[in-house]
């Protein structure tokens, strides 16, 4: 591999990471995160 190929892979990995972060913390998942955050405080639900 030459330096250009390594640079392309580097930017592809960065783009994939940014895509995963945007997907994980998108607005559509906010309600799910808030619901899951309350799980430790629920009483009697198993």
C-alpha positions, 0 to 999 in steps of 0.5 A: 500500500502506498501513502495515498491508499492509506490516506483514503482508508483513513478518511473512510474510517473517519467518515464511518465513525462520524456516521455511527455517532450521528446514527447513535445520537440522532433525534429518533433515539432520544426517547429510547435513551431517556426511557432506558436511563430510567430503568435503574429507578423503577421499582418491582419490575423484573 
